[in-house]
Amino acid sequence: MRRVIVAPSLLSADFADMGSALGRVGDSGAEWVHLDVMDGRFVPNLTFGPQMVRDLKNRSGLFFDAHLMTVEPERLVDDFIDAGADAITFHVEACVHAHRLCQRIRAAGRKAGVSIVPSTPASALAELLPYVDLVLVMSVNPGFGGQKMIPECMDKLATLRDERQKRGLDFLLEVDGGINAQTAALALESGADVLVMGSAFFDAPEPAALVAMVRKLGESQPPADAPKRR
């Protein structure tokens, strides 16, 4: 049976009440929470830093999925490791020595992830794939929540899924941007294992029903050559 992970993004939560937002994620049955860290340079927005992650981690047993949308992510990784992030994903567009940074994250006992924006081809990750636990495909131009999915980005998911199978690798495929009850099926068909949901989750009248629906949708589809590592 195919396993699908829903990762609600706190970018779409009420920043004045993050504790309640985190509780809502936990109550929904979701296992992961996605943390969009933005620096106002790599993307045109500012969000929060490691102290927010540390304070929230002290309140929750959820898997903390930190997505660094920052320049020079190597300068921030150690702070997010210390804050308790379980997975740390950085952008290949922002890091020259990406292989070294993946090694550093893994050496700390955390999951190492790499991400690409819509204008970056999947082929840019070819050399890194054996060294990562997670590949995050952005299906909107990052910086703001509530955007519509760029459907052409699903082709990159499918390419990475096929490459994973061809090379016998076991990274998770994650997608972020415009994922909702309608677009989830396309993302799953294209090979996604982890669906980041922002406004669709926090605007849902019954988040638990949304999470259950997405999981059921994934179970009804053929396995996407799902990796063993969780």
N, C-alpha and C positions, 0 to 999 in steps of 0.2 A: 504493500500500500504506500502510495506516495505521501510524503510528509511535507507540508507547507508551513512556513513560519511567517506570521504576521508581526511586523515591527512598527507599531504606532510612533509617529514622529512628534516630539514635543515642540517642534517649531510651530505647530498649529494649536498648541495649548494656550491657556491664559497664563502669561508670564508672571502675573501677580499671584497665582495660586498653583504653583508647580507641584506642590505636595498632593493636592487633590487630583491633578491631572495624572500623576504617577499612580495614584490609587485607582483611577479609572482604567488605566491600562492593565493593572493587575487583576481587577475585578472582571475584565473582559475575557480573561483566559489567554490573552496573548503572552508569549514567553519572553519576547524581546521588547526593548524600548530603544528607539532611534534618537540619537542626540546630534543635531546639526550644529556644528561649531563654525561660525562665520566670522571673518576678521575685518570685513569692510574693504579688503584689498583684492583677494582672489575672487570674491563675490561682492556685489554692492549692498551688503547688509552686515549688521553686527548682531550677534546673539549672546552667547555666554561662554564662560571659560571653565577650567578644571574645578574651581571651587563649587560651582553649581553641580557638577557631576559628583563630586565627593559628598556633598550634602544629601543629594538624592539617593546615592548608593547606600548611604547609612539607613535609609528608610525602606529599602526594597531588596528582594532577592531576585529580581528580574535580570536577564542578560542585558548588559549595557553595551550598546552598539554605537560607538562614537565615530562620527564622520567629520573629519577635519577638512573643511573647505577654506584652507588658509595657504598663504605663501609660506615657504620654508617650514613645512610641517615637522621637520627633524628637530626644530627648536622647541616644539610643544609636546612631542610624544611622551617624554619622560614624565611630564606633569600629569598627563592623562592616565598614564600607567599608575602613578602614585595615587591618583584620584579614584581608581578602581574600575576603570573601563575594561570590559571583558574582550572587546574587539576594537581595534583602532584602524580606521580606513583613511588613507590619504590620497590625494590626487596625483596621478602620474605626471600631469601637466605642471605640477608645482614643485617637483622634486627631481634633482639631477641624479642623485645616488639612491634610486628607489630600491634596488636590490639590498643594499646595506641597511636601509631603514626597515625593510621587511624582516631581515635577520635580527635586528635589534628588538623589534616588537615581539617576535617569537621567542627570543632568548629570555624575555621577561615573563614568559608563560601566557601571553595573550595571543588572540587571533589577529593575524596581519591581513589587512585588506587594502586593495587598490581600487581607485575609481576613475572613470572617464566621463567627461562632459559630452553632450550630443555631437559636437564637431570633431571629436577624436575617434579615429577608427579602432575597432577591436584589435587590429593587428599591432597597435602600439603596445599591447600587453604581452605579446608573444614570449618575450624573454623572461618575464616575471612570473608567468603562470605556475611553474613548479614550486615557487617559493611563497605562495599566498594561500590563505585559508578562505578568502572571500574576495569576490570581484563585484563591485557595485557599478551598474550601468545607470547613469543619469538619463532619464527620459524627459526631462525639461532642462532648460538652462538654469543652473542653480543660483540661489540667492533669495528666493521668495516662495512661500507656499501657495497652494490654491491654483497652480497653473494647469493647463491642459497637456496631456501626454503628447509627445512627438512620436507618432506611431512608427516611423522609420527606425527608431532606436531599438525596436523589438528585433530587427534583423541582427543587431549586434549580440543580443542575448542568444539567439539561435546559433550564431557563429561560434560564440564562446562555449555553448553547450556541446556543439559538435567537436570542437577542439579538445574539450575536456575528455570526451569519450575516446577520441582518436589517440590521445596521448596518455590515457589511463591516469588522469589526475583526479583530485578529490576536493577541489574548492567549491564553496557555495556560490551560487549566482543570485545576486540581489538586484532589485530594481527600485528606483526612487523617482517619482515625478508623475503626478496625474493618475495615480492608482486609486481606483474606486470600485464599487460593485460592478460597474459595467466594463471597465478596462482590465480588471484582474484576470479574466479568462484569457485575454490576448497575451498577457505577461506570462501566465502559466503555460500556455501552449508554446511559447517561445523558449521556455526552459527555466524560468525563474524558480528559485527555491525559497527566497525571502522577499516578501512584498512590504515595502515601506508605505504606510498610509498615514497621511497627515490630516487635512481637513475632512476627508471622507470618514475618518475614524472619529474625530472630535466633534463633528457636526451630526454624527449618527444618533438617532434617538435611543437606539439599543446597540451599543458597541459590541456586546457579547454576541448578538445575533449576526452582526457583520463578520466578526472573526470566524464564527462557526460556519457561515455561508462560504467564505473564502476557502476554508479548510476542506469543506465538503466538495467544493468545486475542484480543488486539486486532487482529491482522492478519486474523483470520477474520471480523471485523465490518465493516460498511460504514464508510467514513470519516466522522468526526464533524465534517465541515467543518473539518478540522484547520488551524490557522494556520501561516503560513510561518515566523514568527520562532522560532528555537531559540537 
